[in-house]
Amino acid sequence: MESFVERFGLWSAEQQAQADAVVGRLQAGEVDVVRFAWPDQHGLLRGKTLVAEAAQGALRDGVNLTSTLLAKDTSHRTVFPVFSAGGGFDTPGMQGGADFTVVADPATFRVLPWAPRTGWVLCDAYTSDGSPCPFGTRQILQRALAELDALGLEFVAGLEVEFHVFKLDDPSLQLAHAGQPGEPPRVSLLTQGHQYLTELRYDRVDALMDLLRTQLAALGLPLLSLEIEFGPSQFELVFGPTTGLVPADTMVLLRSAIKQICQRHGYHATFMCRPRIPNVMSSGWHLHQSLRRKADGRNAFMPEREGQALSETGLHYLAGLKAHACGSAPLASPTINGYRRYRPFSLAPDRAIWARDNRGAMLRVLGGPGQNATRIENRVGEPTANPYLYLASQIFAGLDGMRRRLDPGPSADAPYETAADQLPRTLSDALAALRADSVLTEQLGPRFVDYYCHIKEAEIARFNLEVSEWEHREYFDMF
């Protein structure tokens, strides 16, 4: 009998060979279980764990998951009427909590160094007829990469990821702590912060840094540096450039790996942009990106002459990022909390602007003639972003700039004073900007944009029903 993969022709010959190699490792008894992991609409990993014998067949037959997973916001609440006609998705076969199928990408198979005898593989989502799931975000990035491939170009990206790690004092597992979401854990600091890049502070957390270094290296992630960031208990990891899907796959695995590794050793790691702790500093995700010509391997952004910031292709791509900065904001910063980061005269941007080597600008241009590392650093993102959507939005925006031959204008040497479009100040404003961006809506798919905005608007509605501590302090005694 044909497998799901064979019936619908889902794998290349290279993937077939990679799957054979994985099956060989499973038959050799290398692992006991395999986690089939699927990145959901938020970039969170969900899936099922199969024993090794069952995993051999599941590589090609896929694993069925409940379609309600596609309907959940960040509290894991189902925000679509899944038991009504159409299930609220306007997609056949997805009502009533029906199944969809996730199929492994065998190129991503790994053995997890922190989980004994556990394999792991990343999956893509398909409907029952073998079509890509319209809400599968990894496949949206694949479409964006295919558009570049048709032009003889490939996407290159390096990651700078900031996050916090605390000592876990109380995991909040009392009966009263359960909820949707549950009570957050109680934590204490590992560092007091505000001693950016000091060796003394690094040495104090060397045990944690060495733990992360060894485990991430065992995963094969291209780690370059581990750094003490500015705020209390804040850190940054920097990763070397990779191509295609790999940067996004790296980000989803990295976040999950760090949280799991830390949890097992008495720490709590969070990629939340701005935790509610005293003297906190916001965490960002700085995305370094360029295009490479497939014909000769040269950086398509590298300028030919002195005085040029980027090549003509690079300038058009830069202009596209600038033109669609507001529309892409909810993909780069998808949480209500993330918009507390955008503020003037900080290390975060507040407007759609570019500049040569200036960390106050949203788009920081680095490199020059003869420098193969010439690139654009987009500083708008927060580390909670779904990397497939964030990277896809960059490619779609850049391609629009290239097709329309847009001009980014001059470098803004005073980025917090130069007149420019202000970035959205709230998630609501960002979603409105995405809906108004006809290019991104068409490229992402109008149905996907409606779906994504519906989920995010459900989160905003829940937030607006909560009475904050500020409101209580401000009005409870006054009135």
FIKOLMAR-230290 format. One line per field, with one value per residue (C-alpha): residue number from 1; x, y, z. Coordinates in steps of 0.001 Angstrom, whole numbers. Layout:
k = NUM / ...
x = X / ...
y = Y / ...
z = Z / ...
REM end
This chain:
k = 1 / 2 / 3 / 4 / 5 / 6 / 7 / 8 / 9 / 10 / 11 / 12 / 13 / 14 / 15 / 16 / 17 / 18 / 19 / 20 / 21 / 22 / 23 / 24 / 25 / 26 / 27 / 28 / 29 / 30 / 31 / 32 / 33 / 34 / 35 / 36 / 37 / 38 / 39 / 40 / 41 / 42 / 43 / 44 / 45 / 46 / 47 / 48 / 49 / 50 / 51 / 52 / 53 / 54 / 55 / 56 / 57 / 58 / 59 / 60 / 61 / 62 / 63 / 64 / 65 / 66 / 67 / 68 / 69 / 70 / 71 / 72 / 73 / 74 / 75 / 76 / 77 / 78 / 79 / 80 / 81 / 82 / 83 / 84 / 85 / 86 / 87 / 88 / 89 / 90 / 91 / 92 / 93 / 94 / 95 / 96 / 97 / 98 / 99 / 100 / 101 / 102 / 103 / 104 / 105 / 106 / 107 / 108 / 109 / 110 / 111 / 112 / 113 / 114 / 115 / 116 / 117 / 118 / 119 / 120 / 121 / 122 / 123 / 124 / 125 / 126 / 127 / 128 / 129 / 130 / 131 / 132 / 133 / 134 / 135 / 136 / 137 / 138 / 139 / 140 / 141 / 142 / 143 / 144 / 145 / 146 / 147 / 148 / 149 / 150 / 151 / 152 / 153 / 154 / 155 / 156 / 157 / 158 / 159 / 160 / 161 / 162 / 163 / 164 / 165 / 166 / 167 / 168 / 169 / 170 / 171 / 172 / 173 / 174 / 175 / 176 / 177 / 178 / 179 / 180 / 181 / 182 / 183 / 184 / 185 / 186 / 187 / 188 / 189 / 190 / 191 / 192 / 193 / 194 / 195 / 196 / 197 / 198 / 199 / 200 / 201 / 202 / 203 / 204 / 205 / 206 / 207 / 208 / 209 / 210 / 211 / 212 / 213 / 214 / 215 / 216 / 217 / 218 / 219 / 220 / 221 / 222 / 223 / 224 / 225 / 226 / 227 / 228 / 229 / 230 / 231 / 232 / 233 / 234 / 235 / 236 / 237 / 238 / 239 / 240 / 241 / 242 / 243 / 244 / 245 / 246 / 247 / 248 / 249 / 250 / 251 / 252 / 253 / 254 / 255 / 256 / 257 / 258 / 259 / 260 / 261 / 262 / 263 / 264 / 265 / 266 / 267 / 268 / 269 / 270 / 271 / 272 / 273 / 274 / 275 / 276 / 277 / 278 / 279 / 280 / 281 / 282 / 283 / 284 / 285 / 286 / 287 / 288 / 289 / 290 / 291 / 292 / 293 / 294 / 295 / 296 / 297 / 298 / 299 / 300 / 301 / 302 / 303 / 304 / 305 / 306 / 307 / 308 / 309 / 310 / 311 / 312 / 313 / 314 / 315 / 316 / 317 / 318 / 319 / 320 / 321 / 322 / 323 / 324 / 325 / 326 / 327 / 328 / 329 / 330 / 331 / 332 / 333 / 334 / 335 / 336 / 337 / 338 / 339 / 340 / 341 / 342 / 343 / 344 / 345 / 346 / 347 / 348 / 349 / 350 / 351 / 352 / 353 / 354 / 355 / 356 / 357 / 358 / 359 / 360 / 361 / 362 / 363 / 364 / 365 / 366 / 367 / 368 / 369 / 370 / 371 / 372 / 373 / 374 / 375 / 376 / 377 / 378 / 379 / 380 / 381 / 382 / 383 / 384 / 385 / 386 / 387 / 388 / 389 / 390 / 391 / 392 / 393 / 394 / 395 / 396 / 397 / 398 / 399 / 400 / 401 / 402 / 403 / 404 / 405 / 406 / 407 / 408 / 409 / 410 / 411 / 412 / 413 / 414 / 415 / 416 / 417 / 418 / 419 / 420 / 421 / 422 / 423 / 424 / 425 / 426 / 427 / 428 / 429 / 430 / 431 / 432 / 433 / 434 / 435 / 436 / 437 / 438 / 439 / 440 / 441 / 442 / 443 / 444 / 445 / 446 / 447 / 448 / 449 / 450 / 451 / 452 / 453 / 454 / 455 / 456 / 457 / 458 / 459 / 460 / 461 / 462 / 463 / 464 / 465 / 466 / 467 / 468 / 469 / 470 / 471 / 472 / 473 / 474 / 475 / 476 / 477 / 478 / 479
x = 0 / 1250 / 2246 / 840 / 4130 / 4166 / 498 / 874 / 4542 / 5542 / 9284 / 12195 / 14618 / 17023 / 14396 / 13627 / 17295 / 17403 / 14341 / 16000 / 18996 / 16724 / 14948 / 18346 / 19213 / 15884 / 16313 / 19803 / 18279 / 19851 / 16744 / 13701 / 11245 / 10912 / 9205 / 7325 / 7327 / 5169 / 5571 / 2098 / 775 / 2708 / 5950 / 5446 / 6294 / 3452 / 3243 / 3331 / 6019 / 6130 / 8116 / 10907 / 9148 / 6021 / 8112 / 9603 / 6245 / 5113 / 7998 / 6200 / 2603 / 2586 / 1100 / -2473 / -3115 / -6379 / -7253 / -8292 / -4543 / -4811 / -7545 / -5675 / -4379 / -1435 / -3506 / -4236 / -7884 / -9774 / -10955 / -12790 / -16234 / -14795 / -18073 / -20066 / -20344 / -16866 / -15365 / -14781 / -11822 / -13680 / -11727 / -13273 / -12547 / -11557 / -14794 / -15659 / -12080 / -11160 / -7596 / -4861 / -1577 / 1951 / 4715 / 8335 / 11070 / 13750 / 16541 / 15745 / 16133 / 18267 / 18918 / 18215 / 21293 / 19306 / 16577 / 17914 / 17552 / 15080 / 14931 / 13307 / 12076 / 10341 / 7112 / 4943 / 1131 / -1123 / -4852 / -6326 / -5993 / -2246 / -2502 / -328 / -2360 / -3298 / -2356 / 997 / 3522 / 6620 / 5076 / 4460 / 8203 / 8823 / 6677 / 8684 / 11955 / 10618 / 10039 / 13666 / 14811 / 13004 / 15182 / 18375 / 18720 / 18803 / 18058 / 20869 / 20207 / 22045 / 20313 / 20951 / 18525 / 18066 / 16270 / 16112 / 17076 / 16125 / 16594 / 13370 / 12167 / 8619 / 7109 / 3571 / 2132 / -360 / -3941 / -5038 / -2328 / -3918 / -5617 / -5691 / -3037 / -1781 / 22 / 3566 / 6511 / 8223 / 11814 / 14872 / 17773 / 21000 / 22595 / 21707 / 22249 / 23346 / 26944 / 26815 / 29412 / 31387 / 33574 / 32898 / 29156 / 29795 / 31968 / 29231 / 26894 / 29547 / 27813 / 24658 / 26565 / 28578 / 25419 / 23782 / 26918 / 27485 / 23846 / 23321 / 26579 / 25406 / 22286 / 24484 / 23277 / 25766 / 26431 / 29057 / 28889 / 27254 / 26886 / 25801 / 23124 / 22245 / 19338 / 19114 / 19288 / 19348 / 21529 / 22152 / 23202 / 24542 / 24396 / 26285 / 24582 / 22613 / 20362 / 16784 / 14602 / 17499 / 17478 / 13780 / 14130 / 17065 / 14971 / 12059 / 14412 / 16572 / 13698 / 12302 / 15755 / 16748 / 13477 / 13736 / 17428 / 16922 / 13847 / 15798 / 18519 / 16456 / 16191 / 13334 / 14083 / 11720 / 11705 / 8947 / 9975 / 9548 / 8981 / 7428 / 10515 / 12156 / 14726 / 13921 / 15351 / 13351 / 14612 / 14860 / 15573 / 17900 / 17670 / 20697 / 19762 / 21122 / 20621 / 23147 / 23378 / 23108 / 25100 / 28370 / 27734 / 28320 / 26466 / 23836 / 23812 / 27545 / 28148 / 30698 / 31915 / 33091 / 30428 / 27606 / 25803 / 24457 / 24197 / 21239 / 19490 / 20234 / 18898 / 15638 / 15280 / 16010 / 13355 / 10847 / 11560 / 11069 / 7860 / 6256 / 7636 / 4257 / 2412 / 4975 / 5085 / 2595 / 4681 / 7919 / 6340 / 3217 / 2481 / 793 / 3857 / 6273 / 5022 / 6301 / 9769 / 9395 / 10519 / 12695 / 16360 / 16748 / 18369 / 15008 / 13486 / 10417 / 10021 / 10559 / 14039 / 17400 / 20945 / 24538 / 25758 / 23394 / 21665 / 18923 / 17587 / 15120 / 17232 / 20971 / 23139 / 26543 / 29413 / 30590 / 32593 / 34594 / 32854 / 30986 / 29261 / 27373 / 23867 / 20815 / 20092 / 16408 / 16108 / 12298 / 11633 / 10978 / 12144 / 8588 / 7996 / 7048 / 10268 / 8572 / 6216 / 8892 / 11325 / 8596 / 7448 / 11005 / 11355 / 7944 / 8629 / 12116 / 10897 / 8254 / 10970 / 13040 / 10130 / 9043 / 12651 / 11880 / 14312 / 14988 / 16012 / 19100 / 20627 / 19100 / 22035 / 19662 / 17099 / 15010 / 14676 / 14269 / 10738 / 9459 / 6484 / 6104 / 5993 / 2693 / 2505 / 49 / -690 / -4129 / -2546 / -100 / -2886 / -4715 / -1509 / -1171 / -4756 / -4123 / -930 / -2214 / 1151 / 1728 / -1927 / -1748 / 1585 / 686 / -2805 / -5956 / -7428 / -4281 / -4215 / -7860 / -7093 / -3977 / -5654 / -8660 / -6412 / -4508 / -7693 / -9036 / -5928 / -6423 / -10074 / -9063 / -6411 / -8933 / -11230 / -8529 / -8283 / -4602 / -2746 / -2231 / -5995 / -6718 / -4015 / -5118 / -8864 / -9842 / -9235 / -9553 / -13154
y = 0 / 3465 / 5717 / 9236 / 10660 / 8390 / 8906 / 12663 / 12942 / 15047 / 14281 / 14863 / 12071 / 13600 / 13450 / 9828 / 8983 / 10949 / 9074 / 5743 / 6835 / 7771 / 4415 / 2722 / 4555 / 3593 / -58 / -1 / 900 / 4358 / 5833 / 4564 / 7297 / 9997 / 13341 / 14421 / 18199 / 20642 / 24452 / 25912 / 29363 / 30901 / 29098 / 26833 / 23171 / 20686 / 17042 / 13437 / 11095 / 7662 / 4602 / 3852 / 930 / 2995 / 5979 / 4031 / 3847 / 7285 / 8930 / 8221 / 7841 / 11008 / 11618 / 12788 / 15790 / 17429 / 20461 / 22404 / 23004 / 25423 / 27319 / 28197 / 31498 / 31888 / 30755 / 27487 / 28544 / 27530 / 30803 / 29435 / 27727 / 24364 / 22484 / 24796 / 24424 / 24875 / 24968 / 28707 / 28091 / 28341 / 25218 / 21857 / 18963 / 21035 / 21253 / 19166 / 18768 / 16636 / 15455 / 16945 / 15197 / 16303 / 14797 / 14706 / 16572 / 13881 / 16417 / 17843 / 14585 / 14883 / 13054 / 15374 / 15560 / 16413 / 13766 / 10181 / 8130 / 10572 / 11440 / 14594 / 15569 / 18695 / 18287 / 20113 / 20129 / 18713 / 18257 / 14831 / 15270 / 15902 / 19669 / 21916 / 23144 / 26777 / 27710 / 25924 / 28696 / 26685 / 26204 / 29952 / 30491 / 27714 / 29643 / 32805 / 30926 / 29429 / 32948 / 33796 / 30527 / 31410 / 34535 / 32533 / 33799 / 32222 / 33767 / 34025 / 34914 / 35082 / 35308 / 37459 / 36341 / 37952 / 36183 / 35910 / 33014 / 32977 / 30618 / 28627 / 29064 / 27711 / 26127 / 27116 / 23601 / 23866 / 22917 / 26544 / 27522 / 25700 / 27879 / 28947 / 30214 / 28934 / 30852 / 31752 / 30351 / 32263 / 33108 / 35006 / 36614 / 35016 / 38412 / 41926 / 43280 / 46634 / 45431 / 44759 / 42254 / 42236 / 39173 / 39005 / 38640 / 36036 / 34024 / 34023 / 32236 / 30138 / 26909 / 27967 / 29252 / 26053 / 23975 / 25844 / 25822 / 22086 / 21175 / 23545 / 22411 / 18797 / 19804 / 21110 / 24713 / 27303 / 29054 / 31826 / 33665 / 33737 / 37178 / 38962 / 41423 / 44742 / 43839 / 41645 / 37925 / 38786 / 36997 / 36920 / 34159 / 34871 / 32354 / 32251 / 32680 / 29813 / 29588 / 28838 / 27238 / 26568 / 29938 / 29565 / 25881 / 26865 / 29463 / 27148 / 24401 / 26895 / 28323 / 24923 / 23521 / 26363 / 26178 / 22394 / 22387 / 25141 / 23483 / 20256 / 22122 / 24323 / 27413 / 29178 / 30603 / 33030 / 34678 / 37065 / 40497 / 42455 / 40364 / 42120 / 42352 / 45471 / 47242 / 44960 / 45501 / 44388 / 41461 / 41711 / 39409 / 41053 / 39420 / 39742 / 39025 / 39083 / 37354 / 35112 / 34534 / 30814 / 31019 / 32153 / 32202 / 35966 / 38207 / 40031 / 42925 / 43683 / 47034 / 47442 / 50973 / 52887 / 55146 / 52725 / 51264 / 48306 / 47044 / 48136 / 44863 / 45424 / 48973 / 47894 / 45055 / 47524 / 49885 / 47028 / 46265 / 49933 / 50243 / 47251 / 47813 / 48606 / 45821 / 43228 / 44444 / 41882 / 39089 / 40445 / 41374 / 39235 / 39829 / 42640 / 42773 / 43287 / 46783 / 48035 / 47737 / 50354 / 53610 / 56524 / 56902 / 53249 / 50284 / 49474 / 51259 / 53466 / 54290 / 52800 / 54083 / 52788 / 53890 / 52789 / 50979 / 52765 / 50710 / 53284 / 52548 / 49797 / 48709 / 48786 / 48342 / 46707 / 45985 / 47528 / 46854 / 43633 / 42559 / 39314 / 39712 / 42814 / 42601 / 44296 / 43904 / 44326 / 45269 / 45337 / 41748 / 40293 / 36762 / 35379 / 35826 / 32838 / 32674 / 31310 / 34278 / 36820 / 35594 / 35196 / 38770 / 39985 / 38114 / 39151 / 42796 / 42747 / 41123 / 43837 / 46462 / 44685 / 44304 / 47930 / 49162 / 51171 / 53758 / 53599 / 57252 / 58550 / 57069 / 58503 / 59497 / 60717 / 57884 / 59076 / 62565 / 61880 / 62201 / 58729 / 56436 / 55538 / 51836 / 50638 / 51263 / 48470 / 45018 / 46271 / 48998 / 46483 / 44099 / 46982 / 47821 / 44211 / 44128 / 47397 / 46085 / 44641 / 43162 / 41216 / 40159 / 38785 / 37043 / 35509 / 34724 / 36700 / 33669 / 33274 / 36976 / 36823 / 33673 / 35127 / 38426 / 36602 / 34703 / 37817 / 39857 / 37163 / 37626 / 41396 / 40982 / 38824 / 41371 / 44220 / 42377 / 42172 / 44894 / 45810 / 46715 / 50212 / 50750 / 49526 / 51741 / 54747 / 54675 / 52453 / 55111 / 58215 / 57557
z = 0 / -871 / 2007 / 2433 / 1142 / -1929 / -2764 / -2992 / -4043 / -1047 / -915 / -3249 / -4084 / -1561 / 1180 / 285 / 797 / 4052 / 5317 / 4487 / 6569 / 9497 / 9312 / 9408 / 12604 / 14145 / 13179 / 14675 / 18048 / 18328 / 20001 / 21871 / 20868 / 18207 / 18752 / 15617 / 16118 / 14173 / 14471 / 14962 / 14050 / 16960 / 16130 / 19162 / 18736 / 19114 / 18092 / 19212 / 20525 / 18899 / 19919 / 17465 / 15781 / 15076 / 14012 / 11097 / 9330 / 10480 / 8629 / 5353 / 6536 / 8620 / 12059 / 12556 / 14798 / 15817 / 13706 / 16823 / 17303 / 14387 / 16221 / 19418 / 20712 / 23078 / 26079 / 24213 / 23966 / 20828 / 19265 / 16208 / 16303 / 15325 / 15706 / 13446 / 9657 / 8186 / 11672 / 11379 / 9042 / 5717 / 4763 / 3827 / 6152 / 9178 / 11133 / 14161 / 15345 / 12320 / 11786 / 9675 / 8918 / 9713 / 7600 / 8711 / 6869 / 7271 / 6754 / 10196 / 12162 / 15302 / 18521 / 21467 / 23712 / 26869 / 26489 / 26767 / 23571 / 22043 / 18360 / 16992 / 13545 / 12254 / 10262 / 7715 / 7808 / 5082 / 4587 / 3892 / 110 / 355 / -125 / 2050 / 5005 / 4237 / 7806 / 7846 / 8392 / 7437 / 4000 / 3669 / 4049 / 1524 / -989 / -369 / -858 / -4106 / -5461 / -4737 / -6281 / -9508 / -9664 / -9082 / -5512 / -2061 / 1323 / 3865 / 7513 / 10812 / 14179 / 17247 / 19948 / 23359 / 26208 / 29998 / 32251 / 35943 / 38850 / 39193 / 42788 / 42517 / 39379 / 40526 / 40445 / 43288 / 42372 / 42487 / 40003 / 37044 / 34469 / 30854 / 31057 / 34397 / 37105 / 35958 / 37914 / 40715 / 39904 / 41093 / 39252 / 38068 / 37419 / 38555 / 35072 / 33673 / 33343 / 29628 / 28353 / 31599 / 32041 / 35794 / 35214 / 32530 / 34892 / 37518 / 35101 / 33388 / 34421 / 32582 / 29555 / 29295 / 29617 / 26753 / 24630 / 24843 / 24282 / 21343 / 19763 / 20098 / 18146 / 15335 / 15632 / 14258 / 17585 / 17431 / 20758 / 24195 / 25747 / 28910 / 27830 / 29420 / 31685 / 34799 / 33968 / 30257 / 27707 / 23982 / 21610 / 18122 / 15294 / 12014 / 8643 / 7130 / 4086 / 3125 / 5784 / 8138 / 9997 / 10835 / 11749 / 13957 / 15781 / 16629 / 17801 / 19727 / 21748 / 22614 / 23404 / 25738 / 27663 / 28047 / 28978 / 31551 / 33062 / 33596 / 35519 / 37835 / 35611 / 33864 / 30411 / 28706 / 25292 / 26376 / 25163 / 28405 / 31563 / 34542 / 36718 / 38215 / 36015 / 33090 / 29616 / 26592 / 24535 / 20761 / 17869 / 15364 / 11957 / 9664 / 6062 / 2544 / -786 / -2509 / -6249 / -6909 / -10142 / -8565 / -4786 / -4546 / -2121 / -4195 / -1697 / -1917 / -3669 / -6447 / -5718 / -2677 / -1250 / -2012 / 990 / -963 / -4515 / -6621 / -5737 / -2072 / -2100 / -3734 / -1206 / 1625 / 271 / 259 / 3921 / 4732 / 2665 / 4357 / 7863 / 9393 / 7583 / 8627 / 12250 / 13667 / 12138 / 13594 / 16936 / 17451 / 21149 / 23043 / 25281 / 22384 / 21588 / 24931 / 23380 / 20635 / 22183 / 21099 / 22053 / 22971 / 21255 / 19677 / 16679 / 16764 / 13055 / 9585 / 8793 / 7607 / 8346 / 7915 / 11032 / 13439 / 16132 / 16540 / 13059 / 12282 / 9300 / 9962 / 6848 / 7337 / 4961 / 1717 / -1452 / -1244 / 1962 / 1378 / 4748 / 3513 / 4914 / 6362 / 10073 / 10877 / 14554 / 14696 / 15786 / 19217 / 20095 / 20383 / 16639 / 14522 / 12483 / 9368 / 9224 / 10156 / 7499 / 4888 / 5498 / 4934 / 1647 / 330 / 1265 / -237 / -3454 / -3815 / -3485 / -6141 / -8575 / -8247 / -8053 / -4931 / -3549 / 219 / 392 / 2223 / 5356 / 8532 / 10719 / 13465 / 13341 / 16291 / 14826 / 11106 / 9739 / 8835 / 9257 / 12914 / 13713 / 15211 / 18936 / 19686 / 18329 / 17238 / 15133 / 13688 / 12645 / 10958 / 9074 / 7919 / 6676 / 4801 / 3153 / -122 / -1136 / 2079 / 2213 / -1326 / -749 / 2605 / 1333 / 2234 / 4004 / 6094 / 7017 / 8148 / 10133 / 11777 / 12639 / 14110 / 16530 / 17535 / 17945 / 20276 / 22452 / 22451 / 23470 / 26447 / 27427 / 27322 / 29734 / 32430 / 35090 / 35389 / 38557 / 37106 / 36714 / 40230 / 41721 / 39660 / 40209 / 43163 / 45825 / 43630 / 42672
REM end
